[in-house]
Amino acid sequence: MTGIPPTHPRYKSLMLRERLVGGFRHGIVVPQGLIAHGRGEMFDYLLGEQTTKEAKAASKAAAAHLLGAQRPAISVNGNVAALCPEDVVRLSILARARIEVCLFHRTDERISKIMQVLKEHGAAEVLGFLPDAELPGLDHMRAMCSKEGIYSADVVVIPLEDGDRAEALASMGKKTIAIDLNPMSRTARTATVTIVDEVTRAIPELVLNVQDLKDSPEAAKSALSKYNRDENLKKVSNLMAKNLKSFLAPK
């Protein structure tokens, strides 16, 4: 019980905060994750807290990449597990993607708890507890991964990812699908496709696009041909600047 009435104008945003606080109390989310979410909220304000046409175009291109993948994978951290585990599992099933837990602040206990949450929401298998490979170029524990998952994947979904790891995956020749509210981040500028949207909106949208394009190879091909990452990020950045200007204009 949060005591937050559904009529509150900030209800959705406040409920996301409550999920993260609950995740923190259960050992899934770390304090740094709470800070990262707060930073993301600022960018979401500038988006108007809605899925833009640019995000929808990116999501369609991302779905096309997933459907064309031979070994897709989804990287999950604590914030993602706390905010939208059911949607991650739905996406993994539809896209035939392996789920792998990968953490910057890694402990066996935390990995186990995140794996449990994902399995409670329907995941048949979750990788990451016993990593047996490393991403080249990374010295931190973030280099650790599974051969059967991210290491051998050709397409990797990286929601709320750090820039250094996004760069390492790209350097390996992998196609990456980032979900990042900051269009200026290294992750956003490194990924093959960047969906600039809040993760609890972005993953359900990606699920819908995978469903829609699954039996439409021509539509998938069209989605890829229409998407240009840098142009898409530029349009999103311009939209944020426009919204900021309107927020600051005298009433």
ROLOKE-166559 format. One record per residue (C-alpha): x, y, z; residue in three letters. Coordinates in steps of 0.5 Angstrom, whole numbers, plus 500, padded with zeros to 3 digits. Layout:
+-----+-----+-----+---------+
:  px :  py :  pz : residuo :
+-----+-----+-----+---------+
:   X :   Y :   Z :     ala :
...
+-----+-----+-----+---------+
! end
This chain:
+-----+-----+-----+---------+
:  px :  py :  pz : residuo :
+-----+-----+-----+---------+
: 500 : 500 : 500 :     met :
: 503 : 507 : 498 :     thr :
: 498 : 511 : 500 :     gly :
: 498 : 515 : 493 :     ile :
: 491 : 516 : 490 :     pro :
: 491 : 514 : 482 :     pro :
: 488 : 521 : 481 :     thr :
: 495 : 524 : 483 :     his :
: 497 : 528 : 477 :     pro :
: 504 : 524 : 478 :     arg :
: 501 : 517 : 480 :     tyr :
: 505 : 513 : 474 :     lys :
: 512 : 517 : 476 :     ser :
: 511 : 516 : 483 :     leu :
: 509 : 509 : 483 :     met :
: 515 : 507 : 479 :     leu :
: 519 : 510 : 484 :     arg :
: 516 : 506 : 489 :     glu :
: 517 : 500 : 485 :     arg :
: 525 : 502 : 485 :     leu :
: 524 : 503 : 493 :     val :
: 521 : 496 : 494 :     gly :
: 527 : 493 : 489 :     gly :
: 532 : 497 : 494 :     phe :
: 529 : 494 : 500 :     arg :
: 529 : 487 : 497 :     his :
: 536 : 487 : 495 :     gly :
: 535 : 488 : 487 :     ile :
: 536 : 495 : 486 :     val :
: 543 : 499 : 489 :     val :
: 543 : 506 : 491 :     pro :
: 546 : 508 : 485 :     gln :
: 540 : 505 : 481 :     gly :
: 536 : 510 : 485 :     leu :
: 540 : 516 : 483 :     ile :
: 540 : 514 : 475 :     ala :
: 533 : 513 : 475 :     his :
: 532 : 520 : 478 :     gly :
: 537 : 523 : 472 :     arg :
: 533 : 519 : 467 :     gly :
: 526 : 523 : 470 :     glu :
: 529 : 529 : 468 :     met :
: 530 : 527 : 461 :     phe :
: 523 : 524 : 461 :     asp :
: 520 : 531 : 463 :     tyr :
: 523 : 534 : 457 :     leu :
: 520 : 528 : 452 :     leu :
: 513 : 530 : 455 :     gly :
: 513 : 523 : 459 :     glu :
: 510 : 520 : 453 :     gln :
: 513 : 515 : 447 :     thr :
: 515 : 520 : 441 :     thr :
: 514 : 518 : 434 :     lys :
: 522 : 518 : 434 :     glu :
: 522 : 512 : 439 :     ala :
: 516 : 509 : 435 :     lys :
: 520 : 509 : 429 :     ala :
: 526 : 506 : 433 :     ala :
: 522 : 501 : 436 :     ser :
: 520 : 498 : 429 :     lys :
: 527 : 498 : 427 :     ala :
: 529 : 494 : 434 :     ala :
: 524 : 489 : 433 :     ala :
: 526 : 488 : 426 :     ala :
: 533 : 487 : 428 :     his :
: 531 : 482 : 433 :     leu :
: 527 : 478 : 428 :     leu :
: 533 : 477 : 424 :     gly :
: 537 : 475 : 429 :     ala :
: 540 : 468 : 430 :     gln :
: 542 : 469 : 437 :     arg :
: 539 : 475 : 441 :     pro :
: 540 : 476 : 448 :     ala :
: 537 : 481 : 453 :     ile :
: 541 : 484 : 458 :     ser :
: 538 : 486 : 465 :     val :
: 540 : 490 : 471 :     asn :
: 537 : 491 : 478 :     gly :
: 533 : 497 : 475 :     asn :
: 530 : 493 : 469 :     val :
: 528 : 487 : 474 :     ala :
: 525 : 492 : 479 :     ala :
: 521 : 496 : 474 :     leu :
: 518 : 491 : 468 :     cys :
: 520 : 484 : 469 :     pro :
: 514 : 481 : 466 :     glu :
: 515 : 485 : 460 :     asp :
: 522 : 483 : 459 :     val :
: 520 : 476 : 459 :     val :
: 514 : 477 : 454 :     arg :
: 520 : 480 : 450 :     leu :
: 524 : 474 : 451 :     ser :
: 519 : 469 : 449 :     ile :
: 517 : 473 : 443 :     leu :
: 524 : 474 : 440 :     ala :
: 527 : 468 : 442 :     arg :
: 532 : 471 : 446 :     ala :
: 536 : 469 : 452 :     arg :
: 536 : 473 : 458 :     ile :
: 542 : 475 : 462 :     glu :
: 543 : 478 : 468 :     val :
: 549 : 483 : 468 :     cys :
: 551 : 488 : 474 :     leu :
: 556 : 493 : 475 :     phe :
: 555 : 492 : 483 :     his :
: 555 : 485 : 482 :     arg :
: 554 : 480 : 488 :     thr :
: 552 : 473 : 488 :     asp :
: 546 : 474 : 492 :     glu :
: 544 : 480 : 488 :     arg :
: 544 : 476 : 482 :     ile :
: 540 : 470 : 485 :     ser :
: 535 : 475 : 487 :     lys :
: 534 : 478 : 480 :     ile :
: 534 : 471 : 477 :     met :
: 528 : 469 : 482 :     gln :
: 524 : 475 : 480 :     val :
: 525 : 474 : 473 :     leu :
: 523 : 467 : 474 :     lys :
: 517 : 469 : 478 :     glu :
: 515 : 473 : 472 :     his :
: 515 : 467 : 467 :     gly :
: 522 : 466 : 465 :     ala :
: 524 : 459 : 464 :     ala :
: 532 : 460 : 464 :     glu :
: 536 : 466 : 466 :     val :
: 543 : 466 : 465 :     leu :
: 549 : 470 : 469 :     gly :
: 550 : 467 : 475 :     phe :
: 556 : 463 : 473 :     leu :
: 559 : 467 : 468 :     pro :
: 564 : 464 : 463 :     asp :
: 567 : 469 : 459 :     ala :
: 569 : 476 : 459 :     glu :
: 568 : 482 : 454 :     leu :
: 574 : 485 : 451 :     pro :
: 576 : 492 : 453 :     gly :
: 573 : 492 : 460 :     leu :
: 577 : 491 : 467 :     asp :
: 571 : 492 : 471 :     his :
: 566 : 486 : 473 :     met :
: 561 : 488 : 468 :     arg :
: 566 : 485 : 463 :     ala :
: 563 : 478 : 466 :     met :
: 558 : 475 : 462 :     cys :
: 556 : 468 : 459 :     ser :
: 558 : 464 : 453 :     lys :
: 551 : 462 : 452 :     glu :
: 548 : 469 : 452 :     gly :
: 551 : 476 : 451 :     ile :
: 558 : 473 : 449 :     tyr :
: 555 : 469 : 443 :     ser :
: 549 : 474 : 441 :     ala :
: 549 : 477 : 435 :     asp :
: 543 : 482 : 437 :     val :
: 543 : 485 : 444 :     val :
: 538 : 489 : 448 :     val :
: 541 : 493 : 453 :     ile :
: 536 : 497 : 457 :     pro :
: 539 : 502 : 462 :     leu :
: 546 : 500 : 460 :     glu :
: 553 : 504 : 461 :     asp :
: 557 : 507 : 456 :     gly :
: 563 : 503 : 457 :     asp :
: 559 : 496 : 456 :     arg :
: 555 : 499 : 450 :     ala :
: 562 : 501 : 447 :     glu :
: 565 : 494 : 448 :     ala :
: 559 : 490 : 445 :     leu :
: 559 : 494 : 439 :     ala :
: 567 : 493 : 438 :     ser :
: 565 : 486 : 438 :     met :
: 561 : 487 : 432 :     gly :
: 554 : 486 : 436 :     lys :
: 548 : 490 : 434 :     lys :
: 545 : 493 : 440 :     thr :
: 539 : 496 : 442 :     ile :
: 539 : 501 : 447 :     ala :
: 533 : 504 : 451 :     ile :
: 536 : 510 : 454 :     asp :
: 532 : 517 : 456 :     leu :
: 539 : 521 : 455 :     asn :
: 540 : 522 : 447 :     pro :
: 547 : 525 : 448 :     met :
: 550 : 519 : 452 :     ser :
: 555 : 514 : 450 :     arg :
: 550 : 509 : 450 :     thr :
: 545 : 512 : 446 :     ala :
: 551 : 514 : 441 :     arg :
: 554 : 507 : 440 :     thr :
: 548 : 503 : 440 :     ala :
: 545 : 500 : 433 :     thr :
: 538 : 502 : 435 :     val :
: 537 : 507 : 440 :     thr :
: 530 : 508 : 443 :     ile :
: 529 : 514 : 447 :     val :
: 524 : 513 : 452 :     asp :
: 522 : 511 : 459 :     glu :
: 523 : 503 : 460 :     val :
: 516 : 501 : 462 :     thr :
: 514 : 504 : 456 :     arg :
: 519 : 502 : 451 :     ala :
: 519 : 495 : 452 :     ile :
: 512 : 494 : 452 :     pro :
: 512 : 498 : 445 :     glu :
: 518 : 493 : 443 :     leu :
: 514 : 487 : 444 :     val :
: 508 : 490 : 440 :     leu :
: 512 : 491 : 434 :     asn :
: 516 : 484 : 435 :     val :
: 508 : 482 : 434 :     gln :
: 506 : 486 : 428 :     asp :
: 513 : 485 : 424 :     leu :
: 513 : 477 : 426 :     lys :
: 510 : 475 : 419 :     asp :
: 511 : 481 : 415 :     ser :
: 518 : 481 : 413 :     pro :
: 517 : 487 : 408 :     glu :
: 515 : 491 : 413 :     ala :
: 521 : 489 : 418 :     ala :
: 525 : 491 : 412 :     lys :
: 522 : 498 : 411 :     ser :
: 522 : 499 : 418 :     ala :
: 530 : 498 : 418 :     leu :
: 531 : 503 : 411 :     ser :
: 527 : 508 : 415 :     lys :
: 531 : 509 : 421 :     tyr :
: 537 : 513 : 422 :     asn :
: 540 : 513 : 429 :     arg :
: 544 : 520 : 428 :     asp :
: 538 : 523 : 425 :     glu :
: 533 : 520 : 430 :     asn :
: 537 : 522 : 436 :     leu :
: 538 : 529 : 433 :     lys :
: 530 : 530 : 432 :     lys :
: 529 : 527 : 439 :     val :
: 534 : 532 : 442 :     ser :
: 531 : 538 : 438 :     asn :
: 524 : 536 : 441 :     leu :
: 527 : 536 : 448 :     met :
: 530 : 543 : 447 :     ala :
: 523 : 545 : 444 :     lys :
: 520 : 543 : 450 :     asn :
: 525 : 546 : 455 :     leu :
: 524 : 553 : 451 :     lys :
: 516 : 552 : 452 :     ser :
: 517 : 550 : 459 :     phe :
: 521 : 557 : 461 :     leu :
: 517 : 561 : 456 :     ala :
: 513 : 566 : 461 :     pro :
: 506 : 565 : 461 :     lys :
+-----+-----+-----+---------+
! end
